[in-house]
Amino acid sequence: MTSISVRVPDEIKKKMKKLSHINWSEELREIILKIIYQEENKNIAKALLANEELRKDAPSQWDSTELIRYWRDNRYGYSSD
């Protein structure tokens, strides 16, 4: 496990010492994980919104299989026709 250092003002350190029953390392780990989780979910949410915007602009009856077949055939230099 890796260690990191956190600087806090002397006044906060004194207050933390008075609350010595709290495992400050564990509390900070949980906060860090919560922030990471929130940021990762933000990225997922942005991707979903972008996907919905693209889908909204796409033709409603568009069939992707024809396009996929076209590109697969042309990638290998032959046609399935």
Summary of the structure (lengths in Angstrom):
residues: 81
radius of gyration: 26.5
end to end distance: 59.1
largest distance: 79.6
contacts: 119
relative contact order: 0.05
helix: 69%
strand: 0%
